[in-house]
């Protein structure tokens, strides 16, 4: 296939190939175990600076102890701290969890709101978390930009920005809203499994033939070298028998 040469082309090709590599909807791809938007909000807040596996070890007891926003809003902070301690930053996370639950009760009737403008007013909830909730549980447009999405989108030449909000704006402008959430989760999976920070496995990457940061020679680059050699052949005068032409050497390499 033709190699995409623009940020939009690379973004669309990345979305198409990762959809084959990591199939499923945003809900199916989300690794945080939960039964409703409130639980996903809790799990996403806990996932900061932690792993999905670690969060999934903590949340069953937490959800059983505080099944509703009302229960969590009235919780004893010391008890919550103890339950979430192993996820790290447990004091700050406990403040966010109880503050978030209190805000849900006081301002949203105990329900998780859908608009991003409302979600981002909740303690501990930034754009990334809000977009997770929207895309995974509400089937609404949302493209969370975490460290993997930020890194991969720059490596793949989708954006030159470094600010997550600007990266989100760049990516969402190039894709249909229904694709946003799943693409983010697929890029996270690809960043964890293949395009690993500081040691990307380009030789195993399904995007390597068009990724501007690929460390492996691609089929096209080999073809380009052969083509370049042919051009050199055309303009290089015949050498005496036994002579070596640069073009031939290029073609063999
Ligand atoms: S080719 Fe390499 S740098 Fe590019 S996305 Fe794949 S693993 Fe990352």
py3Dmol code that shows the C-alpha trace and the ligand (Angstrom):
import py3Dmol

protein = """\
ATOM      1  CA  UNK A   1       0.000   0.000   0.000  1.00  0.00           C
ATOM      2  CA  UNK A   2       1.018   3.628  -0.477  1.00  0.00           C
ATOM      3  CA  UNK A   3       2.909   5.024   2.468  1.00  0.00           C
ATOM      4  CA  UNK A   4       0.933   7.783   4.212  1.00  0.00           C
ATOM      5  CA  UNK A   5       2.872  11.031   4.054  1.00  0.00           C
ATOM      6  CA  UNK A   6       0.767  13.451   6.073  1.00  0.00           C
ATOM      7  CA  UNK A   7      -0.172  13.595   9.775  1.00  0.00           C
ATOM      8  CA  UNK A   8      -3.773  12.839   8.817  1.00  0.00           C
ATOM      9  CA  UNK A   9      -2.775   9.926   6.605  1.00  0.00           C
ATOM     10  CA  UNK A  10      -0.537   8.454   9.302  1.00  0.00           C
ATOM     11  CA  UNK A  11      -3.217   8.930  11.960  1.00  0.00           C
ATOM     12  CA  UNK A  12      -5.882   7.194   9.890  1.00  0.00           C
ATOM     13  CA  UNK A  13      -3.558   4.350   8.914  1.00  0.00           C
ATOM     14  CA  UNK A  14      -2.487   3.926  12.544  1.00  0.00           C
ATOM     15  CA  UNK A  15      -6.133   3.787  13.653  1.00  0.00           C
ATOM     16  CA  UNK A  16      -6.976   1.216  10.965  1.00  0.00           C
ATOM     17  CA  UNK A  17      -4.017  -1.084  11.684  1.00  0.00           C
ATOM     18  CA  UNK A  18      -4.275  -0.910  15.472  1.00  0.00           C
ATOM     19  CA  UNK A  19      -7.993  -1.770  15.174  1.00  0.00           C
ATOM     20  CA  UNK A  20      -6.971  -5.052  13.549  1.00  0.00           C
ATOM     21  CA  UNK A  21      -4.163  -5.664  16.043  1.00  0.00           C
ATOM     22  CA  UNK A  22      -6.228  -4.813  19.139  1.00  0.00           C
ATOM     23  CA  UNK A  23      -9.884  -5.464  18.253  1.00  0.00           C
ATOM     24  CA  UNK A  24     -12.871  -4.523  20.396  1.00  0.00           C
ATOM     25  CA  UNK A  25     -14.780  -1.478  21.584  1.00  0.00           C
ATOM     26  CA  UNK A  26     -13.435   1.048  24.090  1.00  0.00           C
ATOM     27  CA  UNK A  27     -15.441  -0.728  26.795  1.00  0.00           C
ATOM     28  CA  UNK A  28     -13.973  -4.095  25.845  1.00  0.00           C
ATOM     29  CA  UNK A  29     -10.429  -2.703  25.656  1.00  0.00           C
ATOM     30  CA  UNK A  30     -10.577  -0.969  29.042  1.00  0.00           C
ATOM     31  CA  UNK A  31      -8.620  -3.048  31.569  1.00  0.00           C
ATOM     32  CA  UNK A  32     -10.037  -1.375  34.689  1.00  0.00           C
ATOM     33  CA  UNK A  33     -12.695  -3.661  36.178  1.00  0.00           C
ATOM     34  CA  UNK A  34     -15.948  -1.888  37.021  1.00  0.00           C
ATOM     35  CA  UNK A  35     -19.720  -2.208  36.807  1.00  0.00           C
ATOM     36  CA  UNK A  36     -20.835   1.400  36.368  1.00  0.00           C
ATOM     37  CA  UNK A  37     -19.527   4.929  35.625  1.00  0.00           C
ATOM     38  CA  UNK A  38     -19.047   5.721  39.330  1.00  0.00           C
ATOM     39  CA  UNK A  39     -16.798   2.700  39.802  1.00  0.00           C
ATOM     40  CA  UNK A  40     -14.854   3.552  36.629  1.00  0.00           C
ATOM     41  CA  UNK A  41     -14.336   7.073  37.938  1.00  0.00           C
ATOM     42  CA  UNK A  42     -12.950   5.661  41.196  1.00  0.00           C
ATOM     43  CA  UNK A  43     -10.709   3.170  39.362  1.00  0.00           C
ATOM     44  CA  UNK A  44      -9.390   5.802  36.939  1.00  0.00           C
ATOM     45  CA  UNK A  45      -8.484   8.177  39.774  1.00  0.00           C
ATOM     46  CA  UNK A  46      -6.628   5.320  41.478  1.00  0.00           C
ATOM     47  CA  UNK A  47      -4.792   4.386  38.266  1.00  0.00           C
ATOM     48  CA  UNK A  48      -2.648   7.550  38.313  1.00  0.00           C
ATOM     49  CA  UNK A  49       0.993   6.515  38.836  1.00  0.00           C
ATOM     50  CA  UNK A  50      -0.152   2.914  39.278  1.00  0.00           C
ATOM     51  CA  UNK A  51      -0.980  -0.099  37.116  1.00  0.00           C
ATOM     52  CA  UNK A  52      -4.351  -1.472  36.029  1.00  0.00           C
ATOM     53  CA  UNK A  53      -3.454  -4.788  37.673  1.00  0.00           C
ATOM     54  CA  UNK A  54      -2.743  -3.099  40.990  1.00  0.00           C
ATOM     55  CA  UNK A  55      -5.949  -1.038  40.817  1.00  0.00           C
ATOM     56  CA  UNK A  56      -8.002  -4.156  40.021  1.00  0.00           C
ATOM     57  CA  UNK A  57      -6.592  -5.781  43.167  1.00  0.00           C
ATOM     58  CA  UNK A  58      -7.775  -2.870  45.313  1.00  0.00           C
ATOM     59  CA  UNK A  59     -11.169  -1.958  43.896  1.00  0.00           C
ATOM     60  CA  UNK A  60     -13.280  -5.043  44.797  1.00  0.00           C
ATOM     61  CA  UNK A  61     -12.961  -4.321  48.548  1.00  0.00           C
ATOM     62  CA  UNK A  62     -13.393  -0.585  47.972  1.00  0.00           C
ATOM     63  CA  UNK A  63     -16.537  -1.019  45.853  1.00  0.00           C
ATOM     64  CA  UNK A  64     -17.976  -3.494  48.367  1.00  0.00           C
ATOM     65  CA  UNK A  65     -17.380  -1.082  51.275  1.00  0.00           C
ATOM     66  CA  UNK A  66     -18.614   2.029  49.382  1.00  0.00           C
ATOM     67  CA  UNK A  67     -21.043   0.950  46.664  1.00  0.00           C
ATOM     68  CA  UNK A  68     -22.515   4.406  45.979  1.00  0.00           C
ATOM     69  CA  UNK A  69     -21.283   8.022  45.828  1.00  0.00           C
ATOM     70  CA  UNK A  70     -23.270   8.662  49.018  1.00  0.00           C
ATOM     71  CA  UNK A  71     -21.345   5.915  50.842  1.00  0.00           C
ATOM     72  CA  UNK A  72     -17.965   7.188  49.666  1.00  0.00           C
ATOM     73  CA  UNK A  73     -18.847  10.819  50.419  1.00  0.00           C
ATOM     74  CA  UNK A  74     -19.494   9.834  54.051  1.00  0.00           C
ATOM     75  CA  UNK A  75     -16.403   7.620  54.341  1.00  0.00           C
ATOM     76  CA  UNK A  76     -13.759   7.848  57.065  1.00  0.00           C
ATOM     77  CA  UNK A  77     -10.629   9.069  55.179  1.00  0.00           C
ATOM     78  CA  UNK A  78      -8.347   6.839  57.267  1.00  0.00           C
ATOM     79  CA  UNK A  79     -10.296   3.769  56.214  1.00  0.00           C
ATOM     80  CA  UNK A  80     -10.200   4.723  52.515  1.00  0.00           C
ATOM     81  CA  UNK A  81      -6.468   5.464  52.770  1.00  0.00           C
ATOM     82  CA  UNK A  82      -5.882   1.983  54.110  1.00  0.00           C
ATOM     83  CA  UNK A  83      -7.876   0.365  51.305  1.00  0.00           C
ATOM     84  CA  UNK A  84      -6.107   2.272  48.482  1.00  0.00           C
ATOM     85  CA  UNK A  85      -2.622   2.480  50.029  1.00  0.00           C
ATOM     86  CA  UNK A  86      -0.965   0.019  47.637  1.00  0.00           C
ATOM     87  CA  UNK A  87      -1.798   2.176  44.573  1.00  0.00           C
ATOM     88  CA  UNK A  88       0.524   4.951  45.814  1.00  0.00           C
ATOM     89  CA  UNK A  89      -0.160   8.617  46.611  1.00  0.00           C
ATOM     90  CA  UNK A  90      -2.936   7.274  48.805  1.00  0.00           C
ATOM     91  CA  UNK A  91      -3.585  10.456  50.808  1.00  0.00           C
ATOM     92  CA  UNK A  92      -4.077  12.619  47.725  1.00  0.00           C
ATOM     93  CA  UNK A  93      -6.128   9.888  46.029  1.00  0.00           C
ATOM     94  CA  UNK A  94      -8.329   9.512  49.111  1.00  0.00           C
ATOM     95  CA  UNK A  95      -8.962  13.271  49.120  1.00  0.00           C
ATOM     96  CA  UNK A  96      -9.876  13.119  45.421  1.00  0.00           C
ATOM     97  CA  UNK A  97     -12.155  10.095  45.864  1.00  0.00           C
ATOM     98  CA  UNK A  98     -14.122  11.535  48.781  1.00  0.00           C
ATOM     99  CA  UNK A  99     -14.191  15.001  47.164  1.00  0.00           C
ATOM    100  CA  UNK A 100     -15.385  13.535  43.868  1.00  0.00           C
ATOM    101  CA  UNK A 101     -18.132  11.502  45.574  1.00  0.00           C
ATOM    102  CA  UNK A 102     -19.218  14.532  47.623  1.00  0.00           C
ATOM    103  CA  UNK A 103     -19.435  16.654  44.458  1.00  0.00           C
ATOM    104  CA  UNK A 104     -21.507  13.973  42.712  1.00  0.00           C
ATOM    105  CA  UNK A 105     -23.953  13.923  45.626  1.00  0.00           C
ATOM    106  CA  UNK A 106     -24.117  17.676  46.133  1.00  0.00           C
ATOM    107  CA  UNK A 107     -24.134  18.885  42.517  1.00  0.00           C
ATOM    108  CA  UNK A 108     -25.193  15.999  40.279  1.00  0.00           C
ATOM    109  CA  UNK A 109     -27.806  14.079  42.270  1.00  0.00           C
ATOM    110  CA  UNK A 110     -25.407  11.189  42.860  1.00  0.00           C
ATOM    111  CA  UNK A 111     -25.016  10.526  39.110  1.00  0.00           C
ATOM    112  CA  UNK A 112     -21.838  10.788  37.026  1.00  0.00           C
ATOM    113  CA  UNK A 113     -22.373  13.598  34.498  1.00  0.00           C
ATOM    114  CA  UNK A 114     -21.649  13.084  30.800  1.00  0.00           C
ATOM    115  CA  UNK A 115     -20.511  16.565  29.616  1.00  0.00           C
ATOM    116  CA  UNK A 116     -16.760  17.034  29.824  1.00  0.00           C
ATOM    117  CA  UNK A 117     -17.286  20.527  31.275  1.00  0.00           C
ATOM    118  CA  UNK A 118     -19.101  18.919  34.239  1.00  0.00           C
ATOM    119  CA  UNK A 119     -16.789  15.949  34.667  1.00  0.00           C
ATOM    120  CA  UNK A 120     -13.708  18.160  34.867  1.00  0.00           C
ATOM    121  CA  UNK A 121     -15.218  20.117  37.772  1.00  0.00           C
ATOM    122  CA  UNK A 122     -14.984  16.999  39.965  1.00  0.00           C
ATOM    123  CA  UNK A 123     -11.992  16.792  42.342  1.00  0.00           C
ATOM    124  CA  UNK A 124      -9.247  14.576  40.926  1.00  0.00           C
ATOM    125  CA  UNK A 125     -10.786  14.532  37.436  1.00  0.00           C
ATOM    126  CA  UNK A 126      -8.855  16.129  34.566  1.00  0.00           C
ATOM    127  CA  UNK A 127      -9.498  15.915  30.836  1.00  0.00           C
ATOM    128  CA  UNK A 128      -7.796  12.526  30.544  1.00  0.00           C
ATOM    129  CA  UNK A 129      -9.959  10.892  33.211  1.00  0.00           C
ATOM    130  CA  UNK A 130     -13.093  12.626  31.899  1.00  0.00           C
ATOM    131  CA  UNK A 131     -12.407  11.305  28.401  1.00  0.00           C
ATOM    132  CA  UNK A 132     -11.924   7.774  29.765  1.00  0.00           C
ATOM    133  CA  UNK A 133     -15.345   7.879  31.449  1.00  0.00           C
ATOM    134  CA  UNK A 134     -17.041   9.356  28.378  1.00  0.00           C
ATOM    135  CA  UNK A 135     -15.584   6.950  25.828  1.00  0.00           C
ATOM    136  CA  UNK A 136     -15.665   3.752  27.878  1.00  0.00           C
ATOM    137  CA  UNK A 137     -18.945   3.968  29.800  1.00  0.00           C
ATOM    138  CA  UNK A 138     -21.059   6.550  28.002  1.00  0.00           C
ATOM    139  CA  UNK A 139     -20.113   5.654  24.432  1.00  0.00           C
ATOM    140  CA  UNK A 140     -19.534   9.390  23.957  1.00  0.00           C
ATOM    141  CA  UNK A 141     -16.646  11.008  22.052  1.00  0.00           C
ATOM    142  CA  UNK A 142     -13.481  11.219  24.134  1.00  0.00           C
ATOM    143  CA  UNK A 143      -9.789  10.700  23.377  1.00  0.00           C
ATOM    144  CA  UNK A 144      -7.755  10.368  26.583  1.00  0.00           C
ATOM    145  CA  UNK A 145      -4.150  11.498  26.069  1.00  0.00           C
ATOM    146  CA  UNK A 146      -1.895   9.705  28.523  1.00  0.00           C
ATOM    147  CA  UNK A 147       1.884   9.322  28.400  1.00  0.00           C
ATOM    148  CA  UNK A 148       1.713   6.525  25.785  1.00  0.00           C
ATOM    149  CA  UNK A 149      -0.691   8.383  23.480  1.00  0.00           C
ATOM    150  CA  UNK A 150       1.459  11.496  23.763  1.00  0.00           C
ATOM    151  CA  UNK A 151       4.678   9.629  22.998  1.00  0.00           C
ATOM    152  CA  UNK A 152       3.353   7.474  20.156  1.00  0.00           C
ATOM    153  CA  UNK A 153       1.486  10.294  18.428  1.00  0.00           C
ATOM    154  CA  UNK A 154       4.737  12.277  18.244  1.00  0.00           C
ATOM    155  CA  UNK A 155       6.856   9.291  17.168  1.00  0.00           C
ATOM    156  CA  UNK A 156       4.334   8.478  14.453  1.00  0.00           C
ATOM    157  CA  UNK A 157       4.264  12.037  13.154  1.00  0.00           C
ATOM    158  CA  UNK A 158       0.605  12.632  14.006  1.00  0.00           C
ATOM    159  CA  UNK A 159       1.399  15.807  15.928  1.00  0.00           C
ATOM    160  CA  UNK A 160       4.341  17.980  16.922  1.00  0.00           C
ATOM    161  CA  UNK A 161       2.681  19.285  20.067  1.00  0.00           C
ATOM    162  CA  UNK A 162       3.726  18.304  23.580  1.00  0.00           C
ATOM    163  CA  UNK A 163       0.747  19.649  25.515  1.00  0.00           C
ATOM    164  CA  UNK A 164      -1.819  16.822  26.017  1.00  0.00           C
ATOM    165  CA  UNK A 165      -4.760  19.111  25.348  1.00  0.00           C
ATOM    166  CA  UNK A 166      -3.257  20.270  22.029  1.00  0.00           C
ATOM    167  CA  UNK A 167      -2.410  16.690  21.080  1.00  0.00           C
ATOM    168  CA  UNK A 168      -6.016  15.721  21.807  1.00  0.00           C
ATOM    169  CA  UNK A 169      -7.212  18.563  19.563  1.00  0.00           C
ATOM    170  CA  UNK A 170      -4.823  17.523  16.760  1.00  0.00           C
ATOM    171  CA  UNK A 171      -5.837  13.861  16.845  1.00  0.00           C
ATOM    172  CA  UNK A 172      -9.570  14.404  17.190  1.00  0.00           C
ATOM    173  CA  UNK A 173      -9.543  16.768  14.202  1.00  0.00           C
ATOM    174  CA  UNK A 174      -8.283  13.937  11.984  1.00  0.00           C
ATOM    175  CA  UNK A 175     -10.661  11.134  13.039  1.00  0.00           C
ATOM    176  CA  UNK A 176     -14.384  10.474  13.343  1.00  0.00           C
ATOM    177  CA  UNK A 177     -15.592  10.926  16.956  1.00  0.00           C
ATOM    178  CA  UNK A 178     -16.648   7.274  17.187  1.00  0.00           C
ATOM    179  CA  UNK A 179     -12.979   6.250  16.717  1.00  0.00           C
ATOM    180  CA  UNK A 180     -11.452   8.423  19.439  1.00  0.00           C
ATOM    181  CA  UNK A 181     -11.785   6.319  22.586  1.00  0.00           C
ATOM    182  CA  UNK A 182     -10.757   2.983  21.118  1.00  0.00           C
ATOM    183  CA  UNK A 183      -7.755   4.524  19.322  1.00  0.00           C
ATOM    184  CA  UNK A 184      -6.481   5.932  22.615  1.00  0.00           C
ATOM    185  CA  UNK A 185      -6.770   2.552  24.356  1.00  0.00           C
ATOM    186  CA  UNK A 186      -5.121   0.789  21.404  1.00  0.00           C
ATOM    187  CA  UNK A 187      -2.216   3.236  21.407  1.00  0.00           C
ATOM    188  CA  UNK A 188      -1.800   2.608  25.136  1.00  0.00           C
ATOM    189  CA  UNK A 189      -1.674  -1.153  24.520  1.00  0.00           C
ATOM    190  CA  UNK A 190       0.790  -0.674  21.651  1.00  0.00           C
ATOM    191  CA  UNK A 191       2.925   1.605  23.822  1.00  0.00           C
ATOM    192  CA  UNK A 192       3.049  -1.011  26.566  1.00  0.00           C
ATOM    193  CA  UNK A 193       3.653  -4.048  24.370  1.00  0.00           C
ATOM    194  CA  UNK A 194       5.599  -2.872  21.299  1.00  0.00           C
ATOM    195  CA  UNK A 195       6.520   0.819  21.194  1.00  0.00           C
ATOM    196  CA  UNK A 196       8.013   0.690  24.666  1.00  0.00           C
ATOM    197  CA  UNK A 197       9.604   3.909  25.924  1.00  0.00           C
ATOM    198  CA  UNK A 198      13.394   3.959  25.398  1.00  0.00           C
ATOM    199  CA  UNK A 199      13.395   0.480  23.799  1.00  0.00           C
ATOM    200  CA  UNK A 200      10.759   0.389  21.054  1.00  0.00           C
ATOM    201  CA  UNK A 201      10.492  -2.985  19.309  1.00  0.00           C
ATOM    202  CA  UNK A 202      10.327  -1.500  15.815  1.00  0.00           C
ATOM    203  CA  UNK A 203      11.181  -4.846  14.220  1.00  0.00           C
ATOM    204  CA  UNK A 204       7.895  -6.266  15.571  1.00  0.00           C
ATOM    205  CA  UNK A 205       5.793  -3.161  14.916  1.00  0.00           C
ATOM    206  CA  UNK A 206       2.944  -3.239  12.385  1.00  0.00           C
ATOM    207  CA  UNK A 207       3.410   0.514  11.846  1.00  0.00           C
ATOM    208  CA  UNK A 208       7.136   0.356  11.063  1.00  0.00           C
ATOM    209  CA  UNK A 209       6.806   0.741   7.275  1.00  0.00           C
ATOM    210  CA  UNK A 210       5.453   4.294   7.590  1.00  0.00           C
ATOM    211  CA  UNK A 211       6.507   5.391  11.086  1.00  0.00           C
ATOM    212  CA  UNK A 212       8.961   8.305  10.725  1.00  0.00           C
ATOM    213  CA  UNK A 213      10.736   7.131  13.910  1.00  0.00           C
ATOM    214  CA  UNK A 214      11.149   3.495  12.907  1.00  0.00           C
ATOM    215  CA  UNK A 215      14.581   2.057  13.601  1.00  0.00           C
ATOM    216  CA  UNK A 216      14.306  -0.741  11.069  1.00  0.00           C
ATOM    217  CA  UNK A 217      14.780  -0.446   7.316  1.00  0.00           C
ATOM    218  CA  UNK A 218      11.407  -0.710   5.631  1.00  0.00           C
ATOM    219  CA  UNK A 219      10.362  -2.425   2.425  1.00  0.00           C
ATOM    220  CA  UNK A 220       9.811   0.953   0.880  1.00  0.00           C
ATOM    221  CA  UNK A 221      13.132   2.355   1.986  1.00  0.00           C
ATOM    222  CA  UNK A 222      14.859  -0.676   0.471  1.00  0.00           C
ATOM    223  CA  UNK A 223      12.909  -0.094  -2.757  1.00  0.00           C
ATOM    224  CA  UNK A 224      13.853   3.569  -2.648  1.00  0.00           C
ATOM    225  CA  UNK A 225      17.513   2.658  -2.319  1.00  0.00           C
ATOM    226  CA  UNK A 226      17.258   0.291  -5.310  1.00  0.00           C
ATOM    227  CA  UNK A 227      15.466   3.014  -7.245  1.00  0.00           C
ATOM    228  CA  UNK A 228      18.161   5.478  -6.270  1.00  0.00           C
ATOM    229  CA  UNK A 229      20.782   2.997  -7.455  1.00  0.00           C
ATOM    230  CA  UNK A 230      19.018   2.685 -10.818  1.00  0.00           C
ATOM    231  CA  UNK A 231      19.067   6.456 -11.179  1.00  0.00           C
ATOM    232  CA  UNK A 232      22.783   6.498 -10.417  1.00  0.00           C
ATOM    233  CA  UNK A 233      23.267   3.753 -13.030  1.00  0.00           C
ATOM    234  CA  UNK A 234      21.625   5.973 -15.620  1.00  0.00           C
ATOM    235  CA  UNK A 235      23.908   8.932 -15.022  1.00  0.00           C
ATOM    236  CA  UNK A 236      27.133   7.086 -14.176  1.00  0.00           C
ATOM    237  CA  UNK A 237      29.352   6.411 -17.208  1.00  0.00           C
ATOM    238  CA  UNK A 238      30.274   2.788 -17.840  1.00  0.00           C
ATOM    239  CA  UNK A 239      33.408   1.836 -15.963  1.00  0.00           C
ATOM    240  CA  UNK A 240      36.159  -0.288 -17.371  1.00  0.00           C
ATOM    241  CA  UNK A 241      35.802  -4.049 -16.835  1.00  0.00           C
ATOM    242  CA  UNK A 242      36.332  -4.854 -13.139  1.00  0.00           C
ATOM    243  CA  UNK A 243      35.367  -1.364 -11.981  1.00  0.00           C
ATOM    244  CA  UNK A 244      32.927  -0.883  -9.131  1.00  0.00           C
ATOM    245  CA  UNK A 245      29.990   1.479  -9.375  1.00  0.00           C
ATOM    246  CA  UNK A 246      28.546   3.145  -6.354  1.00  0.00           C
ATOM    247  CA  UNK A 247      25.065   2.310  -7.632  1.00  0.00           C
ATOM    248  CA  UNK A 248      25.723  -1.425  -7.566  1.00  0.00           C
ATOM    249  CA  UNK A 249      26.978  -1.261  -3.993  1.00  0.00           C
ATOM    250  CA  UNK A 250      23.902   0.677  -2.933  1.00  0.00           C
ATOM    251  CA  UNK A 251      21.613  -1.798  -4.640  1.00  0.00           C
ATOM    252  CA  UNK A 252      23.165  -4.764  -2.859  1.00  0.00           C
ATOM    253  CA  UNK A 253      22.986  -3.128   0.558  1.00  0.00           C
TER     254      UNK A 253
END
"""
ligand_1 = """\
8
LIG
S 8.012 1.729 14.306
Fe 9.107 1.830 16.273
S 8.989 3.984 16.908
Fe 7.419 3.669 15.299
S 5.525 3.166 16.423
Fe 6.520 1.228 15.908
S 7.778 0.704 17.687
Fe 7.246 2.889 17.841
"""
view = py3Dmol.view(width=600, height=400)
view.addModel(protein, "pdb")
view.setStyle({"model": 0}, {"cartoon": {"style": "trace"}})
view.addModel(ligand_1, "xyz")
view.setStyle({"model": 1}, {"stick": {}})
view.zoomTo()
view.show()
